[in-house]
Amino acid sequence: MISQLKSSKNPLGTGRPATYRAGMADAGQKKKRKALMLGVGLDSDGSKRITTGPNFALVGGSQETHEVMTEKVIKINEKLTARGKQLEEVSREEFDDIAHSVGLRRHCPETN
């Protein structure tokens, strides 16, 4: 059986939901949404760092950068726990609010 699945988030960032076709043994069951925070440190001191958790993956960065990324995802997870929610349960606006409260800012490139 082939079914069409739609994701509410497009990994390519085109603004439209990503769609794909997949053959599934039991297409009648609904899959649970999953969410993941991904942190990529672009600076380096020669070491390779990877830190993972139940809802995050952090790669790269100098020791300082990697520690800062780790601190931020831990704080975000603490705030989610305090709200009684999982990452996949919060809206984009609610996540932005939580991220802002731990010192993160959304990058908004200027358009010419």
N, CA and C atoms as a LAMMPS dump frame, in Angstrom:
ITEM: TIMESTEP
0
ITEM: NUMBER OF ATOMS
336
ITEM: BOX BOUNDS ff ff ff
-5.0000000000000000e+02 5.0000000000000000e+02
-5.0000000000000000e+02 5.0000000000000000e+02
-5.0000000000000000e+02 5.0000000000000000e+02
ITEM: ATOMS id mol type element x y z
1 1 1 N 0.844 -1.168 0
2 1 2 C 0 0 0
3 1 3 C 0.892 1.234 0
4 2 1 N 0.582 2.216 -0.821
5 2 2 C 1.35 3.454 -0.878
6 2 3 C 0.451 4.576 -0.391
7 3 1 N 1.008 5.384 0.507
8 3 2 C 0.241 6.529 0.999
9 3 3 C 1.089 7.777 0.89
10 4 1 N 0.448 8.899 0.848
11 4 2 C 1.164 10.156 0.797
12 4 3 C 1.214 10.739 2.198
13 5 1 N 2.425 11.066 2.672
14 5 2 C 2.613 11.649 3.995
15 5 3 C 3.035 13.088 3.834
16 6 1 N 2.538 13.935 4.701
17 6 2 C 2.911 15.342 4.66
18 6 3 C 3.502 15.731 5.995
19 7 1 N 4.564 16.496 5.962
20 7 2 C 5.209 17.015 7.165
21 7 3 C 4.852 18.483 7.289
22 8 1 N 4.626 18.947 8.537
23 8 2 C 4.3 20.355 8.734
24 8 3 C 5.53 21.226 8.603
25 9 1 N 6.721 20.653 8.642
26 9 2 C 7.952 21.418 8.524
27 9 3 C 8.704 20.906 7.307
28 10 1 N 9.132 21.818 6.449
29 10 2 C 9.889 21.437 5.276
30 10 3 C 11.363 21.615 5.579
31 11 1 N 12.16 20.542 5.532
32 11 2 C 13.567 20.669 5.833
33 11 3 C 14.312 21.536 4.838
34 12 1 N 13.73 21.771 3.676
35 12 2 C 14.382 22.607 2.687
36 12 3 C 14.036 24.078 2.855
37 13 1 N 13.104 24.377 3.738
38 13 2 C 12.774 25.762 4.046
39 13 3 C 12.073 26.514 2.942
40 14 1 N 11.338 25.83 2.072
41 14 2 C 10.665 26.519 0.984
42 14 3 C 9.331 27.107 1.387
43 15 1 N 8.89 26.847 2.605
44 15 2 C 7.622 27.394 3.053
45 15 3 C 6.439 26.496 2.777
46 16 1 N 6.597 25.528 1.899
47 16 2 C 5.527 24.567 1.622
48 16 3 C 5.824 23.291 2.394
49 17 1 N 4.782 22.578 2.808
50 17 2 C 5.018 21.307 3.494
51 17 3 C 5.769 20.338 2.585
52 18 1 N 6.729 19.628 3.164
53 18 2 C 7.444 18.611 2.399
54 18 3 C 6.519 17.418 2.212
55 19 1 N 6.493 16.875 1.024
56 19 2 C 5.668 15.698 0.775
57 19 3 C 6.531 14.622 0.147
58 20 1 N 6.171 13.397 0.411
59 20 2 C 6.861 12.273 -0.209
60 20 3 C 5.941 11.082 -0.2
61 21 1 N 6.275 10.11 -1.006
62 21 2 C 5.494 8.883 -1.059
63 21 3 C 6.311 7.78 -0.431
64 22 1 N 5.632 6.944 0.349
65 22 2 C 6.325 5.838 1.009
66 22 3 C 5.413 4.628 1.048
67 23 1 N 5.985 3.468 0.841
68 23 2 C 5.244 2.228 1.001
69 23 3 C 5.311 1.827 2.465
70 24 1 N 4.156 1.521 3.05
71 24 2 C 4.133 1.179 4.467
72 24 3 C 3.284 -0.067 4.663
73 25 1 N 3.708 -0.916 5.576
74 25 2 C 2.971 -2.136 5.857
75 25 3 C 1.616 -1.833 6.47
76 26 1 N 1.558 -0.85 7.363
77 26 2 C 0.305 -0.503 8.027
78 26 3 C 0.084 0.996 7.893
79 27 1 N -0.432 1.429 6.754
80 27 2 C -0.618 2.85 6.49
81 27 3 C -1.749 3.452 7.306
82 28 1 N -2.575 2.632 7.943
83 28 2 C -3.695 3.13 8.72
84 28 3 C -3.282 3.758 10.044
85 29 1 N -2.108 3.433 10.55
86 29 2 C -1.67 3.996 11.831
87 29 3 C -1.003 5.344 11.6
88 30 1 N -1.311 6.292 12.487
89 30 2 C -0.728 7.609 12.413
90 30 3 C 0.627 7.602 13.109
91 31 1 N 1.615 8.229 12.492
92 31 2 C 2.931 8.326 13.112
93 31 3 C 2.959 9.528 14.042
94 32 1 N 3.677 9.383 15.164
95 32 2 C 3.821 10.472 16.107
96 32 3 C 4.836 11.477 15.569
97 33 1 N 4.519 12.761 15.677
98 33 2 C 5.443 13.82 15.263
99 33 3 C 6.679 13.796 16.135
100 34 1 N 7.811 14.08 15.565
101 34 2 C 9.053 14.18 16.311
102 34 3 C 9.69 15.516 15.992
103 35 1 N 10.444 16.032 16.947
104 35 2 C 11.147 17.295 16.741
105 35 3 C 12.559 17.146 17.275
106 36 1 N 13.484 17.883 16.68
107 36 2 C 14.878 17.81 17.062
108 36 3 C 15.5 19.19 16.94
109 37 1 N 16.255 19.581 17.948
110 37 2 C 17.051 20.804 17.853
111 37 3 C 18.429 20.388 17.349
112 38 1 N 18.924 21.092 16.337
113 38 2 C 20.234 20.807 15.774
114 38 3 C 21.105 22.035 15.931
115 39 1 N 22.247 21.871 16.598
116 39 2 C 23.199 22.954 16.76
117 39 3 C 24.474 22.618 16.025
118 40 1 N 24.961 23.574 15.226
119 40 2 C 26.197 23.37 14.478
120 40 3 C 27.152 24.497 14.816
121 41 1 N 28.274 24.134 15.449
122 41 2 C 29.306 25.12 15.759
123 41 3 C 30.234 25.255 14.57
124 42 1 N 30.394 26.472 14.075
125 42 2 C 31.174 26.684 12.867
126 42 3 C 32.628 27.038 13.143
127 43 1 N 32.97 27.345 14.39
128 43 2 C 34.371 27.587 14.712
129 43 3 C 34.993 26.271 15.174
130 44 1 N 36.321 26.2 15.197
131 44 2 C 36.959 24.943 15.552
132 44 3 C 38.288 25.196 16.239
133 45 1 N 38.642 24.296 17.133
134 45 2 C 39.958 24.32 17.758
135 45 3 C 40.694 23.021 17.463
136 46 1 N 40.237 22.298 16.442
137 46 2 C 40.874 21.057 16.036
138 46 3 C 40.213 19.804 16.581
139 47 1 N 39.384 19.925 17.603
140 47 2 C 38.693 18.769 18.175
141 47 3 C 37.358 18.562 17.471
142 48 1 N 36.897 17.314 17.477
143 48 2 C 35.579 16.99 16.923
144 48 3 C 34.653 16.707 18.087
145 49 1 N 33.58 17.459 18.169
146 49 2 C 32.644 17.321 19.282
147 49 3 C 31.263 16.974 18.767
148 50 1 N 30.63 16.016 19.435
149 50 2 C 29.248 15.637 19.153
150 50 3 C 28.583 15.382 20.5
151 51 1 N 27.465 16.04 20.735
152 51 2 C 26.678 15.82 21.942
153 51 3 C 25.246 15.584 21.513
154 52 1 N 24.641 14.512 22.015
155 52 2 C 23.264 14.225 21.66
156 52 3 C 22.424 14.037 22.914
157 53 1 N 21.149 14.266 22.762
158 53 2 C 20.182 14.054 23.83
159 53 3 C 18.899 13.546 23.213
160 54 1 N 17.854 13.404 24.012
161 54 2 C 16.603 12.845 23.5
162 54 3 C 15.959 13.683 22.399
163 55 1 N 16.23 14.991 22.377
164 55 2 C 15.62 15.836 21.35
165 55 3 C 16.596 16.852 20.782
166 56 1 N 17.897 16.558 20.851
167 56 2 C 18.873 17.476 20.279
168 56 3 C 20.129 16.748 19.828
169 57 1 N 20.827 17.383 18.89
170 57 2 C 22.14 16.931 18.432
171 57 3 C 22.985 18.18 18.215
172 58 1 N 24.155 18.201 18.811
173 58 2 C 25.074 19.324 18.682
174 58 3 C 26.359 18.801 18.065
175 59 1 N 26.844 19.472 17.04
176 59 2 C 28.072 19.042 16.379
177 59 3 C 28.993 20.232 16.158
178 60 1 N 30.286 19.957 16.286
179 60 2 C 31.295 20.952 15.966
180 60 3 C 31.45 22.032 16.999
181 61 1 N 32.231 23.021 16.612
182 61 2 C 32.487 24.162 17.463
183 61 3 C 33.696 23.979 18.353
184 62 1 N 34.23 25.094 18.785
185 62 2 C 35.306 25.069 19.765
186 62 3 C 34.726 24.592 21.093
187 63 1 N 35.591 24.368 22.07
188 63 2 C 35.099 23.914 23.372
189 63 3 C 34.102 24.916 23.94
190 64 1 N 34.437 26.197 23.854
191 64 2 C 33.54 27.236 24.392
192 64 3 C 32.202 27.26 23.658
193 65 1 N 32.232 27.225 22.328
194 65 2 C 31.002 27.249 21.536
195 65 3 C 30.14 26.035 21.845
196 66 1 N 30.76 24.872 21.919
197 66 2 C 30.012 23.643 22.181
198 66 3 C 29.376 23.687 23.567
199 67 1 N 30.096 24.214 24.548
200 67 2 C 29.536 24.337 25.899
201 67 3 C 28.349 25.288 25.922
202 68 1 N 28.441 26.395 25.183
203 68 2 C 27.332 27.355 25.125
204 68 3 C 26.11 26.709 24.472
205 69 1 N 26.322 25.978 23.365
206 69 2 C 25.193 25.3 22.706
207 69 3 C 24.55 24.295 23.66
208 70 1 N 25.386 23.539 24.375
209 70 2 C 24.87 22.545 25.32
210 70 3 C 24.052 23.209 26.416
211 71 1 N 24.564 24.307 26.945
212 71 2 C 23.848 25.042 27.99
213 71 3 C 22.486 25.522 27.487
214 72 1 N 22.434 26.012 26.259
215 72 2 C 21.173 26.533 25.701
216 72 3 C 20.128 25.427 25.543
217 73 1 N 20.52 24.261 24.996
218 73 2 C 19.52 23.209 24.812
219 73 3 C 19.056 22.646 26.15
220 74 1 N 19.946 22.603 27.131
221 74 2 C 19.538 22.145 28.469
222 74 3 C 18.525 23.118 29.06
223 75 1 N 18.783 24.413 28.938
224 75 2 C 17.838 25.415 29.454
225 75 3 C 16.499 25.354 28.726
226 76 1 N 16.543 25.173 27.405
227 76 2 C 15.296 25.053 26.643
228 76 3 C 14.51 23.845 27.132
229 77 1 N 15.186 22.716 27.322
230 77 2 C 14.494 21.513 27.805
231 77 3 C 13.943 21.706 29.215
232 78 1 N 14.651 22.44 30.075
233 78 2 C 14.132 22.726 31.417
234 78 3 C 12.855 23.559 31.33
235 79 1 N 12.843 24.545 30.436
236 79 2 C 11.651 25.389 30.277
237 79 3 C 10.488 24.594 29.696
238 80 1 N 10.78 23.69 28.772
239 80 2 C 9.724 22.829 28.233
240 80 3 C 9.136 21.956 29.34
241 81 1 N 10.006 21.381 30.163
242 81 2 C 9.552 20.54 31.275
243 81 3 C 8.692 21.352 32.238
244 82 1 N 9.108 22.581 32.536
245 82 2 C 8.345 23.445 33.441
246 82 3 C 6.95 23.732 32.88
247 83 1 N 6.834 23.768 31.554
248 83 2 C 5.528 23.991 30.913
249 83 3 C 4.757 22.689 30.719
250 84 1 N 5.395 21.575 31.049
251 84 2 C 4.748 20.274 30.889
252 84 3 C 4.594 19.859 29.439
253 85 1 N 5.529 20.273 28.579
254 85 2 C 5.422 19.996 27.15
255 85 3 C 6.688 19.339 26.624
256 86 1 N 6.536 18.672 25.496
257 86 2 C 7.646 18.121 24.734
258 86 3 C 7.928 19.078 23.581
259 87 1 N 9.127 18.999 23.022
260 87 2 C 9.516 19.884 21.924
261 87 3 C 8.522 19.826 20.764
262 88 1 N 8.054 18.632 20.419
263 88 2 C 7.146 18.498 19.28
264 88 3 C 5.744 19.03 19.557
265 89 1 N 5.469 19.417 20.791
266 89 2 C 4.137 19.914 21.159
267 89 3 C 4.022 21.434 21.149
268 90 1 N 5.143 22.149 21.044
269 90 2 C 5.077 23.606 21.094
270 90 3 C 4.993 24.192 19.692
271 91 1 N 4.319 25.319 19.593
272 91 2 C 4.218 26.016 18.314
273 91 3 C 5.54 26.732 18.037
274 92 1 N 5.698 27.172 16.815
275 92 2 C 6.9 27.932 16.453
276 92 3 C 7.007 29.192 17.309
277 93 1 N 5.88 29.861 17.543
278 93 2 C 5.889 31.081 18.341
279 93 3 C 6.298 30.787 19.786
280 94 1 N 5.781 29.699 20.348
281 94 2 C 6.129 29.331 21.716
282 94 3 C 7.596 28.943 21.805
283 95 1 N 8.104 28.227 20.799
284 95 2 C 9.527 27.888 20.799
285 95 3 C 10.374 29.147 20.706
286 96 1 N 9.979 30.081 19.831
287 96 2 C 10.719 31.343 19.717
288 96 3 C 10.767 32.074 21.054
289 97 1 N 9.659 32.071 21.783
290 97 2 C 9.593 32.713 23.094
291 97 3 C 10.56 32.041 24.074
292 98 1 N 10.57 30.722 24.087
293 98 2 C 11.47 29.978 24.979
294 98 3 C 12.921 30.234 24.581
295 99 1 N 13.219 30.156 23.283
296 99 2 C 14.587 30.376 22.802
297 99 3 C 15.056 31.789 23.157
298 100 1 N 14.185 32.756 22.989
299 100 2 C 14.533 34.14 23.332
300 100 3 C 14.825 34.269 24.826
301 101 1 N 14.075 33.555 25.655
302 101 2 C 14.259 33.647 27.11
303 101 3 C 15.584 33.054 27.589
304 102 1 N 16.208 32.195 26.768
305 102 2 C 17.51 31.634 27.142
306 102 3 C 18.655 32.338 26.422
307 103 1 N 18.331 33.414 25.706
308 103 2 C 19.374 34.23 25.088
309 103 3 C 19.627 33.971 23.615
310 104 1 N 18.779 33.204 22.958
311 104 2 C 18.939 32.967 21.52
312 104 3 C 18.106 33.971 20.738
313 105 1 N 18.571 34.307 19.564
314 105 2 C 17.861 35.236 18.689
315 105 3 C 17.695 34.598 17.323
316 106 1 N 16.531 34.8 16.718
317 106 2 C 16.279 34.291 15.365
318 106 3 C 17.102 35.118 14.388
319 107 1 N 17.786 34.431 13.48
320 107 2 C 18.567 35.11 12.441
321 107 3 C 17.629 35.496 11.299
322 108 1 N 17.548 36.763 11.041
323 108 2 C 16.7 37.259 9.952
324 108 3 C 17.593 38.005 8.963
325 109 1 N 18.031 37.337 7.897
326 109 2 C 18.919 38.008 6.931
327 109 3 C 18.194 39.142 6.241
328 110 1 N 18.949 40.191 5.982
329 110 2 C 18.374 41.338 5.289
330 110 3 C 18.249 41.018 3.811
331 111 1 N 17.174 41.494 3.202
332 111 2 C 16.978 41.299 1.771
333 111 3 C 17.243 42.599 1.068
334 112 1 N 17.831 42.51 -0.108
335 112 2 C 18.15 43.718 -0.886
336 112 3 C 17.163 43.929 -1.981
